[in-house]
Amino acid sequence: MDFRSDTVTQPTPAMREAMANAVVGDDVYGDDPTVNELEAFAASETGFEAALFTTSGTQANLLGLMSHCERGDEYLCGQQAHNYRYEAGGAAVLGSIQPQPIENNPDGTLPFDKLAAAIKPDDSHFARTKLLSLENTINGKVLPLSYLQQARAFTNKHGLKMHLDGARVYNAAVALDVPVREIAQYFDSMTICLSKGLAAPVGSLLLGSKEYITKARRLRKMVGGGMRQAGILAAAGKLALTEQVSQLKTDHDNAKALAHGLATLPGFDVNPQWVQTNIVFAKLDDGVDIATIAQKLKQEQIIVSPGNPIRFVTHKDIRREDIDRLLSVLRSHL
């Protein structure tokens, strides 16, 4: 049982079969039919004109930012944003794009007054503010559709483009019980990670206009992301979008059950009301030696990432009985 992340999901038997039998070509030449099918399907599903298959969510976000911004430009984002904190500074290092992080509200949103104050004047002393990047979900929280509508109005007012790090956007759509295009409609570009809760082994998508994706495709080649017979991977990605979305509701229900169970443990502080998707955070009292507990859990074939707060992530390879066992073993070591 691995609660570290939904990135640990194993591909389904159907994915393995599809990968073995995929019709492939050379994607750098644009003639891999399975990649082309995945990109066309994803664009249609989300309401964008075009899509680009990439190796990872980090690469998709990098290409997304570089396709909106030139050297010396700036993008606004959250202090907790993945493309600011956890992607090795790629936008700054490889794109010469300056991030301007804003402290997230507790619900994951960004306050518009602080965003407005961070926009630079049109002056040669400053970087040019070009883009607002949001993340949905962020730390498992779902951005409300009403907030996205307000963010679109904000970016229109200030002449900015808007990008969505949608690594878990299907989790957000399932939690809101809306088609994913209801979220996508507010953005100029969006990423989707296929290898988290959707269970594909590799790959993410970047979506946007045809012109935007053409630029991103060139940049993908520049950073070494051009793949050849990539249809073997795209075959699993197509099944991720067509067969695995319904699993996310089960993952969310399991996370809620886990949160309620953790809240009964001594030394664990969890608010189940904040659990909206498949990610659970628990604050630990000073007396909880989570590093030692994690080692004991590992001996029971249960893997967690020690930390305070500690994060647990549910996914298709975590069943309800696995959660019950985790709670039982945790209780025995407290």
C-alpha positions, -999 to +999 in steps of 0.1 A: +000+000+000+016+033-011+000+065+002+028+088-009+011+101-041-012+091-069+019+091-092+026+056-079-005+041-097+001+010-118-012+009-154-044-011-158-044-044-177-062-027-205-035-001-207-008-027-209-026-045-237-032-012-256+004-003-253+015-037-266-008-033-296-005+004-303-002+016-339+029+039-340+048+062-362+074+090-356+058+117-335+085+142-342+074+140-379+038+142-367+028+108-381+022+087-350-015+080-353-021+071-317-005+103-304-025+123-329-057+105-318-049+113-281-042+149-288-073+154-309-095+136-283-082+157-255-086+189-274-122+180-282-129+169-246-117+201-231-128+226-257-094+237-269-082+239-305-052+217-301-031+196-277+005+185-273+016+152-257+046+157-234+068+135-212+056+150-178+036+176-161+068+196-154+076+197-191+040+206-200+040+235-175+074+247-187+063+247-223+030+263-213+048+292-196+075+296-223+048+297-250+031+326-232+061+345-220+094+357-236+127+363-218+123+390-192+086+385-188+069+376-156+040+353-145+019+356-114+012+324-094+007+311-059+033+305-033+021+269-032+020+266-070+037+234-083+053+253-112+069+277-087+079+255-059+084+220-072+097+222-108+133+231-102+129+267-112+126+257-149+107+287-160+134+310-147+164+288-156+153+277-191+127+304-200+142+334-183+107+340-170+104+357-136+078+342-112+059+365-089+044+344-062+014+355-041+004+339-008-025+315-014-057+318+006-065+288+028-089+276+001-061+277-025-074+308-043-053+339-049-065+373-037-072+397-065-061+428-046-026+413-041-025+401-077-033+436-089-007+451-067+019+427-081+014+437-117+043+457-129+040+491-145+049+494-182+084+507-174+118+496-185+128+490-149+104+461-145+097+427-159+067+426-181+037+409-163+021+387-189+004+358-173-016+345-143-010+308-136-035+290-114-036+254-102-066+232-098-067+211-077-041+227-054-032+206-023-063+187-030-086+217-029-109+226-057-111+262-071-148+272-074-162+279-108-173+313-096-136+321-087-124+310-121-150+333-137-137+362-115-101+353-124-110+354-161-125+389-157-094+400-138-070+389-165-091+404-192-092+437-173-054+437-169-045+423-204-031+391-191-033+355-204-044+328-180-028+293-177-041+264-156-018+238-141-044+211-144-024+182-133-054+170-113-081+189-132-102+158-137-103+154-099-116+190-097-142+182-124-154+151-106-156+169-073-177+197-089-197+171-109-192+190-142-175+182-175-139+192-176-146+218-203-166+237-177-133+244-160-112+247-191-134+274-207-119+301-185-082+295-196-060+303-225-040+271-219-041+241-196-021+210-186-035+176-177-014+149-161-022+114-173+000+096-149-015+106-115-050+094-105-058+086-142-031+058-139-013+061-172+024+052-168+039+083-184+028+116-199+009+149-197-009+171-221-007+208-229-037+224-245-044+257-261-050+274-295-035+260-327-009+288-329+000+284-292+005+246-295+026+251-327+049+273-307+049+248-278+058+219-301+089+238-313+099+244-277+093+208-268+119+199-294+143+225-280+142+211-245+146+175-257+110+164-254+105+152-289+096+115-288+095+090-317+072+060-314+054+077-286+021+060-295+030+032-271+026+057-243-003+076-258-024+045-260-024+043-222-031+080-221-062+077-242-075+050-218-067+073-189-091+099-202-118+074-213-118+047-187-103+060-155-121+092-148-150+074-130-124+059-106-116+094-092-150+095-073-140+063-054-106+079-046-123+110-032-147+089-011-118+069+002-099+100+011-128+113+031-130+080+050-093+082+057-096+118+070-124+108+094-103+079+106-072+099+111-092+125+130-098+098+157-061+091+162-043+107+192-018+133+180-034+137+145-052+169+137-074+166+106-104+186+093-123+162+071-143+192+057-111+204+039-109+171+021-124+177-013-106+152-035-080+125-030-054+143-008-055+144+030-032+164+053-028+158+090-010+181+114+009+161+141+015+169+177+051+173+188+050+139+205+043+120+173+076+106+160+064+102+124+098+092+110+099+062+133+063+054+126+070+055+089+097+029+093+074+006+112+047+011+086+072+001+059+078-032+077+040-038+073+042-030+036+026+004+040+045+033+025+040+070+036+061+101+033+070+113+068+065+150+074+045+175+094+019+180+081+019+145+067+002+140+033-018+109+023-030+104-012-056+079-023-057+064-058-070+033-077-045+010-061-058+019-026-089+001-015-112+009+015-098-021+033-063-007+028-074+024+046-088+004+075-055-015+078-034+017+077-055+032+105-053+000+125-015-001+122-011+036+129-032+033+161-010+004+173+022+025+170+009+056+187 
